[in-house]
Amino acid sequence: MIRTLFFTAALAFAATGAMHAAEPIVGDWKTASGATAAIAPCGGAFCITLKTGKHAGKRIGSLSGMGGSYSGEITDPESDKTYSGSGSVSGNSLKMKGCVLKVLCKSQTWTRL
C-alpha cells in the first residue's frame, strides 16, 4: 500500500514538473511573412530557426529569458543584418521586436501554430 502511494505521488510530481519545464516561447510560430519558425532550447538560450519559406533552415535569432519575456538578437533573413531584439509571449501571440541603437525599432506579432 505504501509502495503504491509512493509510486503514485512520484508520477504526479514528474508530470507536474514536465508541464512547468517548457517555456512559453518554445514551439512553432507563424511569422508576419507567413513562414513557420521553430523556437527551441539551445545551449542556455532559445534559438529561432525558419522551417518554411525562402529562408527555410536559417537560424534567425537567439533569445534568453523566462516566464514570457525574452531578449537577445534577431537577424533579418532578407538583409542578413542582426539587431538587438526581444520577444514577449501572451497566450498564443509572440510580439517580436528588433532595434537599432534601441531607438529605431520594428515589431511584429507571430501566432502559435
Backbone as JSON, one array per atom type, in Angstrom:
{
  "sequence": "MIRTLFFTAALAFAATGAMHAAEPIVGDWKTASGATAAIAPCGGAFCITLKTGKHAGKRIGSLSGMGGSYSGEITDPESDKTYSGSGSVSGNSLKMKGCVLKVLCKSQTWTRL",
  "N": [[0.83, -1.19, 0.0], [1.85, 1.29, 0.89], [3.97, 1.45, -0.87], [2.62, 1.67, -3.34], [1.29, 4.12, -2.98], [3.49, 5.83, -2.73], [4.65, 5.49, -5.29], [2.58, 6.52, -6.93], [2.53, 9.19, -6.06], [5.09, 9.97, -6.88], [4.83, 9.76, -9.68], [2.87, 11.74, -10.14], [4.27, 14.03, -9.33], [6.35, 14.02, -11.22], [4.91, 14.42, -13.6], [3.83, 16.98, -13.14], [6.18, 18.49, -12.94], [7.15, 18.2, -15.56], [5.25, 19.64, -17.01], [5.77, 22.24, -16.23], [8.31, 22.67, -17.13], [8.75, 23.47, -19.81], [9.27, 26.49, -21.53], [7.11, 29.27, -22.34], [7.73, 30.28, -24.86], [8.73, 28.28, -26.46], [8.21, 26.3, -29.31], [6.29, 26.07, -32.4], [5.82, 28.75, -34.65], [3.87, 31.06, -36.56], [5.12, 33.41, -38.68], [5.12, 36.99, -39.37], [5.47, 37.22, -42.08], [4.39, 34.93, -43.01], [5.83, 32.6, -43.0], [6.98, 29.64, -41.26], [8.36, 29.42, -38.06], [10.56, 27.79, -35.85], [11.03, 27.62, -32.41], [13.32, 26.7, -30.09], [15.0, 25.21, -27.23], [18.49, 25.87, -26.97], [21.67, 25.44, -25.97], [22.14, 27.8, -23.47], [20.01, 29.33, -24.19], [17.23, 30.26, -26.36], [16.82, 29.2, -29.55], [15.93, 30.51, -32.73], [14.68, 29.27, -35.63], [13.99, 29.24, -39.05], [11.51, 27.3, -40.58], [10.0, 27.04, -42.88], [9.42, 28.6, -46.1], [11.31, 31.03, -48.05], [13.78, 31.19, -46.78], [14.16, 28.81, -45.4], [15.45, 26.7, -42.87], [17.36, 28.45, -41.95], [18.92, 29.96, -39.21], [17.64, 32.5, -37.27], [17.82, 33.91, -34.94], [18.44, 34.34, -31.39], [17.33, 34.07, -28.2], [17.16, 34.87, -24.72], [15.79, 34.25, -21.49], [12.85, 34.06, -19.4], [9.55, 32.92, -18.44], [7.91, 34.35, -20.19], [9.07, 36.75, -21.04], [11.69, 37.77, -23.08], [15.02, 38.33, -24.34], [17.59, 39.25, -26.7], [19.21, 38.53, -29.74], [18.13, 39.25, -33.05], [17.95, 38.32, -36.42], [17.47, 39.73, -39.57], [16.32, 37.89, -42.17], [16.31, 38.59, -44.87], [18.09, 40.82, -45.31], [20.23, 39.98, -43.86], [21.14, 41.25, -41.61], [21.83, 41.82, -38.18], [20.07, 42.52, -35.2], [19.49, 44.02, -31.95], [17.16, 42.36, -29.97], [13.85, 41.47, -28.8], [11.31, 39.51, -27.22], [7.95, 38.84, -26.35], [5.63, 36.77, -24.82], [2.18, 36.23, -24.98], [-0.43, 34.44, -24.28], [-1.37, 32.87, -27.22], [0.16, 34.47, -28.8], [3.14, 36.03, -29.94], [5.05, 38.72, -29.49], [7.45, 40.14, -31.35], [10.4, 42.1, -31.42], [12.74, 44.17, -32.94], [15.64, 46.19, -32.72], [17.64, 49.06, -33.63], [20.28, 50.57, -32.14], [18.62, 50.86, -29.93], [16.68, 52.71, -30.44], [15.53, 53.03, -33.02], [13.07, 51.0, -33.86], [11.37, 48.02, -34.91], [8.45, 46.09, -34.91], [6.66, 42.98, -34.79], [3.95, 40.65, -34.76], [3.76, 37.28, -33.98], [2.06, 34.14, -34.44], [1.08, 31.34, -32.53], [1.37, 28.03, -33.7]],
  "CA": [[0.0, 0.0, 0.0], [2.73, 2.46, 0.96], [4.74, 1.47, -2.11], [1.71, 2.18, -4.37], [1.08, 5.54, -2.71], [4.74, 6.5, -3.05], [4.78, 5.45, -6.73], [1.59, 7.45, -7.47], [2.99, 10.54, -5.75], [6.24, 10.23, -7.74], [4.32, 10.0, -11.03], [2.2, 13.04, -10.14], [5.32, 15.04, -9.26], [7.05, 14.04, -12.51], [4.02, 15.03, -14.59], [3.75, 18.4, -12.83], [7.47, 19.06, -13.3], [7.26, 18.25, -17.02], [4.39, 20.7, -17.51], [6.36, 23.54, -15.92], [9.65, 22.73, -17.66], [8.82, 24.16, -21.1], [8.98, 27.92, -21.52], [6.01, 29.59, -23.25], [8.21, 30.65, -26.19], [9.1, 27.07, -27.19], [7.19, 25.77, -30.2], [6.25, 26.53, -33.78], [5.14, 30.04, -34.76], [3.68, 31.62, -37.9], [5.69, 34.75, -38.66], [4.35, 38.02, -40.07], [5.6, 36.99, -43.53], [3.68, 33.7, -43.33], [6.71, 31.44, -42.83], [6.92, 28.98, -39.95], [9.63, 29.45, -37.31], [10.61, 26.92, -34.68], [11.83, 28.15, -31.31], [13.68, 25.56, -29.25], [16.18, 25.44, -26.39], [19.82, 25.55, -27.5], [22.6, 25.99, -25.0], [21.42, 28.47, -22.4], [19.07, 30.28, -24.8], [16.22, 29.7, -27.24], [17.19, 29.53, -30.92], [14.83, 30.68, -33.66], [15.07, 28.75, -36.93], [12.9, 29.2, -40.01], [11.22, 25.95, -41.07], [9.42, 27.11, -44.22], [9.66, 29.86, -46.79], [12.51, 31.24, -48.86], [14.99, 31.04, -45.96], [13.98, 27.62, -44.56], [16.68, 26.15, -42.32], [18.24, 29.51, -41.47], [18.76, 30.41, -37.82], [17.45, 33.95, -37.35], [17.86, 34.59, -33.66], [18.71, 33.67, -30.13], [16.77, 34.86, -27.1], [17.27, 34.32, -23.37], [14.8, 34.77, -20.57], [11.9, 33.07, -18.91], [8.27, 33.4, -17.97], [7.18, 35.16, -21.16], [9.86, 37.9, -21.51], [12.96, 37.28, -23.59], [15.83, 39.32, -25.07], [18.76, 38.68, -27.36], [19.49, 39.04, -31.07], [17.26, 38.84, -34.14], [18.53, 38.6, -37.73], [16.55, 39.86, -40.7], [16.85, 36.93, -43.15], [16.45, 39.23, -46.19], [19.3, 41.66, -45.37], [21.25, 39.29, -43.07], [21.6, 42.15, -40.56], [21.42, 41.39, -36.84], [19.63, 43.61, -34.33], [19.1, 43.63, -30.59], [15.76, 42.01, -30.08], [13.12, 40.97, -27.63], [10.06, 38.84, -27.5], [7.09, 38.64, -25.18], [4.55, 35.83, -25.11], [0.9, 36.46, -24.32], [-1.33, 33.44, -24.86], [-0.86, 32.3, -28.46], [0.83, 35.53, -29.56], [4.51, 36.36, -29.6], [5.41, 40.02, -30.05], [8.88, 40.22, -31.59], [10.83, 43.48, -31.64], [14.16, 44.33, -33.25], [16.0, 47.61, -32.64], [18.97, 49.58, -33.92], [20.62, 51.56, -31.12], [17.48, 50.93, -29.0], [15.86, 53.87, -30.78], [14.76, 52.69, -34.22], [12.59, 49.65, -33.63], [10.26, 47.46, -35.67], [7.9, 44.93, -34.21], [5.65, 42.19, -35.47], [3.34, 39.65, -33.9], [3.7, 35.92, -34.52], [0.96, 33.35, -33.87], [1.44, 29.96, -32.25], [0.73, 27.01, -34.54]],
  "C": [[0.87, 1.26, 0.0], [3.53, 2.58, -0.33], [3.89, 2.05, -3.25], [1.5, 3.67, -4.2], [2.33, 6.34, -3.09], [4.94, 6.59, -4.57], [3.83, 6.45, -7.39], [2.02, 8.89, -7.24], [4.18, 10.91, -6.64], [5.8, 10.51, -9.18], [3.66, 11.37, -11.13], [3.23, 14.17, -10.12], [6.05, 15.16, -10.59], [6.19, 14.71, -13.58], [3.92, 16.53, -14.38], [5.05, 19.09, -13.23], [7.63, 19.19, -14.8], [6.42, 19.38, -17.59], [5.02, 22.07, -17.3], [7.73, 23.72, -16.55], [9.74, 23.55, -18.94], [8.46, 25.63, -20.93], [7.89, 28.21, -22.54], [6.48, 29.91, -24.68], [8.52, 29.43, -27.06], [7.93, 26.59, -28.05], [7.32, 26.31, -31.61], [5.36, 27.77, -33.87], [5.0, 30.43, -36.22], [4.15, 33.07, -37.84], [4.79, 35.72, -39.42], [4.4, 37.83, -41.58], [4.88, 35.73, -43.97], [4.53, 32.45, -43.23], [6.5, 30.85, -41.44], [8.3, 29.02, -39.33], [9.5, 28.52, -36.11], [11.5, 27.58, -33.64], [12.05, 26.99, -30.34], [14.87, 25.9, -28.38], [17.46, 25.06, -27.14], [20.84, 26.22, -26.59], [21.83, 26.6, -23.86], [20.37, 29.44, -22.91], [17.99, 29.52, -25.57], [16.56, 30.15, -28.66], [15.94, 29.57, -31.8], [15.33, 30.27, -35.04], [13.85, 28.72, -37.85], [12.74, 27.78, -40.54], [10.68, 25.95, -42.48], [9.76, 28.46, -44.84], [10.99, 29.89, -47.5], [13.8, 30.98, -48.08], [14.9, 29.84, -45.01], [15.34, 27.06, -44.14], [17.62, 27.18, -41.73], [17.9, 29.89, -40.02], [18.71, 31.93, -37.83], [17.46, 34.64, -35.98], [18.17, 33.68, -32.5], [18.22, 34.59, -29.01], [16.96, 34.12, -25.78], [16.19, 34.95, -22.5], [13.91, 33.65, -20.08], [10.59, 33.73, -18.53], [7.52, 34.31, -18.93], [7.93, 36.36, -21.67], [11.26, 37.43, -21.87], [13.69, 38.41, -24.3], [17.04, 38.64, -25.66], [19.0, 39.35, -28.69], [18.54, 38.43, -32.09], [17.94, 39.23, -35.45], [17.43, 38.67, -38.77], [17.07, 38.93, -41.8], [17.04, 37.55, -44.55], [17.77, 40.0, -46.32], [20.49, 41.01, -44.67], [21.87, 40.21, -42.02], [21.02, 41.7, -39.22], [21.15, 42.6, -35.96], [19.44, 43.1, -32.91], [17.6, 43.39, -30.65], [15.16, 41.57, -28.77], [11.84, 40.3, -28.1], [9.26, 38.72, -26.22], [5.89, 37.8, -25.61], [3.33, 36.2, -24.29], [-0.1, 35.51, -24.98], [-0.7, 32.79, -26.07], [-0.22, 33.34, -29.36], [2.23, 35.78, -29.02], [4.84, 37.67, -30.28], [6.93, 40.09, -30.12], [9.25, 41.66, -31.93], [12.33, 43.48, -31.88], [14.5, 45.81, -33.31], [17.44, 47.87, -33.06], [19.21, 50.68, -32.91], [19.49, 51.8, -30.11], [16.56, 52.11, -29.26], [14.95, 53.55, -31.97], [14.34, 51.23, -34.12], [11.45, 49.29, -34.58], [9.75, 46.26, -34.89], [6.88, 44.23, -35.1], [5.15, 41.13, -34.51], [3.27, 38.32, -34.64], [2.59, 35.17, -33.79], [1.4, 31.91, -33.69], [0.66, 29.01, -33.17], [0.35, 25.79, -33.71]]
}
